[in-house]
Amino acid sequence: MEHVELFFKSIFIDNMVFATFLGMCSYLAVSKKVTTAVGLGAAVIFVLAVTVPMNWLLDQYVLRPGALKWLGAEYADFDLSFLSFILFIATIATMVQLVEIVVEKFAPALYTSLGIFLPLIAVNCAILGGSLFMQSRDIQTLGLAFNYGLSSGIGWFLAILAIAAIREKIRYSNVPAPLRGLGITFIITGLMAIGFMSFGGMLTGGDETTEETDELAKSQVQNTVTDSETEVPLAEVSKEINTK
């Protein structure tokens, strides 16, 4: 259940584009055609799915305070957390270079259409943000880290695919001249972000609602018992006053 909740939450609620507005440069520049958007989105999914668990291992066994205790008791006090950015970016750059080599080898047309934005995945804030969010949210297991990286990539992929499909169709629409290009794209992105905000309560029902209902029922029972206990002495006092 934890994996399912994290998966849907990362795609719909904590979407990299619509919730945190990360990776906007590639999102706006490569979303003119669906084919290029699909290629870049698939590359982002792969890089996030690989780098987030790799950086989780780095964080757990190298970077955290006391993470090096597996080397010996004398290393238990070491704190290498100040190297997080450097090592995370190094891991990301390595995987992006691998993706670039594979795309250039097997899909040269896609490699040409993506242009400079494929190697720029290495400095895409959405990629680094995935690892930093993983670190700040203290994800507990390697499986959850992989799940978070994969689902975050899928969320970014769906965002760029949706805006690319809309931008292809909107070419044939009568858009006012001042809003053509990035203007109408920003407006559509804002509206889509508002739409994705509606998913914010999709995982807040169920157990939490039941617990709140149980607590409310208990408090009502306690209030009823308290009222019934206080009614008896009040009745006796009223009788005494009447007899007097």
C-alpha beads as a LAMMPS data file, in Angstrom:
LAMMPS data file: protein, C-alpha beads

244 atoms
243 bonds

1 atom types
1 bond types

-500.0 500.0 xlo xhi
-500.0 500.0 ylo yhi
-500.0 500.0 zlo zhi

Masses

1 110.0

Atoms # bond

1 1 1 0.000 0.000 0.000
2 1 1 2.874 2.356 0.761
3 1 1 4.326 1.819 -2.721
4 1 1 0.953 2.445 -4.404
5 1 1 0.355 5.614 -2.384
6 1 1 3.835 6.961 -3.143
7 1 1 3.439 6.110 -6.833
8 1 1 0.174 7.992 -7.358
9 1 1 1.155 10.829 -5.042
10 1 1 4.386 11.483 -6.962
11 1 1 2.564 11.514 -10.309
12 1 1 -0.576 13.494 -9.536
13 1 1 -0.094 15.395 -6.264
14 1 1 3.637 16.170 -6.089
15 1 1 4.078 16.437 -9.852
16 1 1 7.503 17.891 -10.679
17 1 1 6.092 20.390 -13.180
18 1 1 2.668 21.328 -11.860
19 1 1 3.347 21.195 -8.100
20 1 1 6.964 22.358 -7.790
21 1 1 7.551 23.864 -11.290
22 1 1 10.880 22.065 -11.747
23 1 1 12.320 21.298 -15.164
24 1 1 10.407 24.134 -16.805
25 1 1 13.142 25.058 -19.293
26 1 1 13.053 21.671 -21.042
27 1 1 9.296 21.452 -20.524
28 1 1 8.744 24.670 -22.499
29 1 1 11.474 24.249 -25.114
30 1 1 10.960 20.629 -26.169
31 1 1 7.157 20.501 -26.029
32 1 1 6.475 21.804 -29.540
33 1 1 6.091 18.287 -30.963
34 1 1 4.748 15.140 -29.348
35 1 1 7.532 12.943 -30.771
36 1 1 10.345 14.981 -29.223
37 1 1 8.382 15.315 -25.976
38 1 1 8.026 11.529 -25.777
39 1 1 11.755 11.031 -26.366
40 1 1 12.835 13.530 -23.735
41 1 1 10.196 12.312 -21.289
42 1 1 11.395 8.714 -21.641
43 1 1 14.975 9.863 -21.045
44 1 1 13.890 11.735 -17.895
45 1 1 12.036 8.658 -16.608
46 1 1 15.140 6.507 -17.091
47 1 1 17.515 9.005 -15.491
48 1 1 15.262 9.595 -12.469
49 1 1 14.551 5.877 -12.009
50 1 1 18.292 5.138 -11.933
51 1 1 19.796 8.174 -10.190
52 1 1 17.338 8.459 -7.279
53 1 1 18.049 4.937 -5.890
54 1 1 21.777 5.342 -6.612
55 1 1 21.830 8.619 -4.705
56 1 1 19.792 6.962 -1.947
57 1 1 22.590 4.441 -1.523
58 1 1 25.152 7.246 -1.479
59 1 1 23.133 9.122 1.117
60 1 1 22.614 6.084 3.341
61 1 1 26.120 4.627 3.263
62 1 1 28.424 7.571 2.535
63 1 1 26.974 11.031 3.092
64 1 1 24.854 10.955 6.250
65 1 1 26.377 11.631 9.666
66 1 1 27.638 8.262 10.863
67 1 1 26.963 6.589 7.511
68 1 1 30.575 5.369 7.277
69 1 1 30.360 3.281 10.431
70 1 1 30.299 0.167 8.217
71 1 1 34.006 0.880 7.557
72 1 1 34.810 0.744 11.249
73 1 1 34.122 2.414 14.571
74 1 1 36.713 5.124 13.877
75 1 1 34.615 6.397 10.941
76 1 1 31.331 6.588 12.849
77 1 1 31.683 10.320 13.546
78 1 1 32.317 11.347 9.938
79 1 1 29.791 13.680 8.306
80 1 1 30.083 14.042 4.520
81 1 1 26.668 15.599 3.934
82 1 1 28.340 18.734 2.537
83 1 1 29.283 16.644 -0.525
84 1 1 25.656 15.812 -1.366
85 1 1 25.286 18.241 -4.259
86 1 1 28.606 17.284 -5.851
87 1 1 28.048 13.534 -5.683
88 1 1 24.406 13.729 -6.713
89 1 1 25.250 15.814 -9.777
90 1 1 28.162 13.504 -10.643
91 1 1 25.821 10.495 -10.579
92 1 1 23.244 12.324 -12.701
93 1 1 25.838 13.496 -15.235
94 1 1 27.144 9.946 -15.624
95 1 1 23.706 8.519 -16.354
96 1 1 22.815 11.364 -18.729
97 1 1 25.998 10.728 -20.676
98 1 1 24.999 7.071 -20.971
99 1 1 21.522 8.052 -22.203
100 1 1 23.024 10.451 -24.730
101 1 1 25.302 7.744 -26.152
102 1 1 22.415 5.261 -26.447
103 1 1 20.040 7.775 -28.089
104 1 1 22.714 8.931 -30.543
105 1 1 23.452 5.326 -31.475
106 1 1 19.918 3.955 -31.886
107 1 1 17.793 7.063 -32.581
108 1 1 19.885 9.665 -34.409
109 1 1 16.801 11.562 -35.629
110 1 1 15.551 11.959 -32.052
111 1 1 19.052 12.909 -30.928
112 1 1 19.139 15.673 -33.545
113 1 1 15.662 16.951 -32.692
114 1 1 16.396 17.087 -28.969
115 1 1 19.609 18.971 -29.613
116 1 1 21.268 20.616 -26.625
117 1 1 18.403 19.733 -24.278
118 1 1 19.395 16.067 -24.043
119 1 1 22.798 16.696 -22.408
120 1 1 21.181 19.500 -20.401
121 1 1 19.205 16.843 -18.508
122 1 1 22.323 16.681 -16.332
123 1 1 21.530 20.155 -14.998
124 1 1 17.753 19.781 -15.168
125 1 1 16.464 20.915 -11.794
126 1 1 13.756 18.215 -11.873
127 1 1 16.434 15.488 -11.943
128 1 1 18.410 16.960 -9.062
129 1 1 15.172 17.834 -7.278
130 1 1 14.155 14.168 -7.278
131 1 1 17.294 13.190 -5.370
132 1 1 17.064 16.143 -2.987
133 1 1 13.380 15.458 -2.259
134 1 1 14.268 11.830 -1.652
135 1 1 16.887 12.959 0.866
136 1 1 14.719 15.560 2.604
137 1 1 11.674 13.281 2.871
138 1 1 13.828 10.558 4.416
139 1 1 12.639 7.702 2.202
140 1 1 13.339 4.540 4.125
141 1 1 14.097 1.776 1.623
142 1 1 15.794 1.338 -1.734
143 1 1 12.554 0.035 -3.233
144 1 1 10.679 3.180 -2.208
145 1 1 13.494 5.306 -3.624
146 1 1 13.224 3.518 -6.969
147 1 1 9.444 3.883 -6.843
148 1 1 9.749 7.603 -6.140
149 1 1 12.243 8.160 -8.961
150 1 1 10.172 6.188 -11.476
151 1 1 6.861 7.802 -10.547
152 1 1 8.367 11.309 -10.511
153 1 1 9.716 10.685 -14.005
154 1 1 6.329 9.435 -15.172
155 1 1 4.711 12.569 -13.760
156 1 1 7.153 14.792 -15.659
157 1 1 6.618 12.688 -18.790
158 1 1 2.839 13.070 -18.607
159 1 1 3.186 16.822 -18.095
160 1 1 5.389 17.409 -21.148
161 1 1 3.326 14.976 -23.246
162 1 1 0.097 16.791 -22.362
163 1 1 1.437 20.261 -23.138
164 1 1 3.016 19.025 -26.386
165 1 1 -0.312 17.576 -27.556
166 1 1 -2.085 20.816 -26.670
167 1 1 0.540 22.962 -28.412
168 1 1 0.245 20.895 -31.593
169 1 1 -3.524 21.413 -31.660
170 1 1 -3.416 25.067 -30.647
171 1 1 -1.502 25.984 -33.796
172 1 1 -4.794 25.792 -35.646
173 1 1 -6.622 27.935 -33.092
174 1 1 -7.226 31.650 -33.266
175 1 1 -4.937 32.721 -30.415
176 1 1 -4.560 36.501 -29.899
177 1 1 -1.285 37.733 -31.353
178 1 1 0.246 38.941 -28.029
179 1 1 -0.311 35.497 -26.466
180 1 1 1.061 33.311 -29.250
181 1 1 4.021 31.121 -28.379
182 1 1 5.151 31.037 -24.754
183 1 1 2.362 33.345 -23.589
184 1 1 -0.472 30.918 -24.200
185 1 1 1.790 28.043 -23.089
186 1 1 2.267 29.639 -19.674
187 1 1 -1.476 30.195 -19.355
188 1 1 -2.235 26.568 -20.259
189 1 1 0.433 25.353 -17.830
190 1 1 -1.111 27.404 -15.031
191 1 1 -4.567 26.008 -15.766
192 1 1 -3.202 22.461 -15.851
193 1 1 -1.457 23.076 -12.512
194 1 1 -4.769 24.203 -11.020
195 1 1 -6.349 21.043 -12.417
196 1 1 -3.685 18.853 -10.836
197 1 1 -4.311 20.572 -7.484
198 1 1 -7.685 18.836 -7.461
199 1 1 -5.849 15.540 -6.940
200 1 1 -4.556 16.846 -3.597
201 1 1 -7.273 15.101 -1.595
202 1 1 -7.357 11.812 -3.495
203 1 1 -5.271 9.989 -0.841
204 1 1 -6.598 11.727 2.269
205 1 1 -9.784 9.690 2.710
206 1 1 -10.015 6.206 4.156
207 1 1 -8.167 5.585 7.391
208 1 1 -7.615 9.223 8.346
209 1 1 -11.314 10.016 7.948
210 1 1 -12.255 6.924 9.948
211 1 1 -9.878 7.854 12.758
212 1 1 -11.206 11.402 12.873
213 1 1 -14.792 10.070 12.972
214 1 1 -13.924 7.694 15.804
215 1 1 -12.280 10.474 17.811
216 1 1 -15.298 12.738 17.263
217 1 1 -17.654 9.974 18.368
218 1 1 -15.566 9.335 21.503
219 1 1 -15.559 13.013 22.402
220 1 1 -19.351 13.181 21.957
221 1 1 -19.795 10.150 24.209
222 1 1 -17.567 11.713 26.860
223 1 1 -19.508 14.980 26.675
224 1 1 -22.789 13.078 26.996
225 1 1 -21.522 11.190 30.041
226 1 1 -20.277 14.422 31.611
227 1 1 -23.602 16.141 31.004
228 1 1 -25.540 13.236 32.467
229 1 1 -23.334 13.284 35.572
230 1 1 -23.846 16.998 36.087
231 1 1 -27.608 16.834 35.573
232 1 1 -28.209 14.811 38.775
233 1 1 -26.717 17.274 41.269
234 1 1 -28.433 20.177 39.501
235 1 1 -31.790 18.444 39.817
236 1 1 -31.216 17.791 43.520
237 1 1 -30.278 21.433 44.096
238 1 1 -33.433 22.630 42.351
239 1 1 -35.562 20.308 44.557
240 1 1 -33.964 21.665 47.716
241 1 1 -34.621 25.228 46.618
242 1 1 -38.252 24.436 45.888
243 1 1 -38.808 22.752 49.269
244 1 1 -37.285 25.721 51.036

Bonds

1 1 1 2
2 1 2 3
3 1 3 4
4 1 4 5
5 1 5 6
6 1 6 7
7 1 7 8
8 1 8 9
9 1 9 10
10 1 10 11
11 1 11 12
12 1 12 13
13 1 13 14
14 1 14 15
15 1 15 16
16 1 16 17
17 1 17 18
18 1 18 19
19 1 19 20
20 1 20 21
21 1 21 22
22 1 22 23
23 1 23 24
24 1 24 25
25 1 25 26
26 1 26 27
27 1 27 28
28 1 28 29
29 1 29 30
30 1 30 31
31 1 31 32
32 1 32 33
33 1 33 34
34 1 34 35
35 1 35 36
36 1 36 37
37 1 37 38
38 1 38 39
39 1 39 40
40 1 40 41
41 1 41 42
42 1 42 43
43 1 43 44
44 1 44 45
45 1 45 46
46 1 46 47
47 1 47 48
48 1 48 49
49 1 49 50
50 1 50 51
51 1 51 52
52 1 52 53
53 1 53 54
54 1 54 55
55 1 55 56
56 1 56 57
57 1 57 58
58 1 58 59
59 1 59 60
60 1 60 61
61 1 61 62
62 1 62 63
63 1 63 64
64 1 64 65
65 1 65 66
66 1 66 67
67 1 67 68
68 1 68 69
69 1 69 70
70 1 70 71
71 1 71 72
72 1 72 73
73 1 73 74
74 1 74 75
75 1 75 76
76 1 76 77
77 1 77 78
78 1 78 79
79 1 79 80
80 1 80 81
81 1 81 82
82 1 82 83
83 1 83 84
84 1 84 85
85 1 85 86
86 1 86 87
87 1 87 88
88 1 88 89
89 1 89 90
90 1 90 91
91 1 91 92
92 1 92 93
93 1 93 94
94 1 94 95
95 1 95 96
96 1 96 97
97 1 97 98
98 1 98 99
99 1 99 100
100 1 100 101
101 1 101 102
102 1 102 103
103 1 103 104
104 1 104 105
105 1 105 106
106 1 106 107
107 1 107 108
108 1 108 109
109 1 109 110
110 1 110 111
111 1 111 112
112 1 112 113
113 1 113 114
114 1 114 115
115 1 115 116
116 1 116 117
117 1 117 118
118 1 118 119
119 1 119 120
120 1 120 121
121 1 121 122
122 1 122 123
123 1 123 124
124 1 124 125
125 1 125 126
126 1 126 127
127 1 127 128
128 1 128 129
129 1 129 130
130 1 130 131
131 1 131 132
132 1 132 133
133 1 133 134
134 1 134 135
135 1 135 136
136 1 136 137
137 1 137 138
138 1 138 139
139 1 139 140
140 1 140 141
141 1 141 142
142 1 142 143
143 1 143 144
144 1 144 145
145 1 145 146
146 1 146 147
147 1 147 148
148 1 148 149
149 1 149 150
150 1 150 151
151 1 151 152
152 1 152 153
153 1 153 154
154 1 154 155
155 1 155 156
156 1 156 157
157 1 157 158
158 1 158 159
159 1 159 160
160 1 160 161
161 1 161 162
162 1 162 163
163 1 163 164
164 1 164 165
165 1 165 166
166 1 166 167
167 1 167 168
168 1 168 169
169 1 169 170
170 1 170 171
171 1 171 172
172 1 172 173
173 1 173 174
174 1 174 175
175 1 175 176
176 1 176 177
177 1 177 178
178 1 178 179
179 1 179 180
180 1 180 181
181 1 181 182
182 1 182 183
183 1 183 184
184 1 184 185
185 1 185 186
186 1 186 187
187 1 187 188
188 1 188 189
189 1 189 190
190 1 190 191
191 1 191 192
192 1 192 193
193 1 193 194
194 1 194 195
195 1 195 196
196 1 196 197
197 1 197 198
198 1 198 199
199 1 199 200
200 1 200 201
201 1 201 202
202 1 202 203
203 1 203 204
204 1 204 205
205 1 205 206
206 1 206 207
207 1 207 208
208 1 208 209
209 1 209 210
210 1 210 211
211 1 211 212
212 1 212 213
213 1 213 214
214 1 214 215
215 1 215 216
216 1 216 217
217 1 217 218
218 1 218 219
219 1 219 220
220 1 220 221
221 1 221 222
222 1 222 223
223 1 223 224
224 1 224 225
225 1 225 226
226 1 226 227
227 1 227 228
228 1 228 229
229 1 229 230
230 1 230 231
231 1 231 232
232 1 232 233
233 1 233 234
234 1 234 235
235 1 235 236
236 1 236 237
237 1 237 238
238 1 238 239
239 1 239 240
240 1 240 241
241 1 241 242
242 1 242 243
243 1 243 244
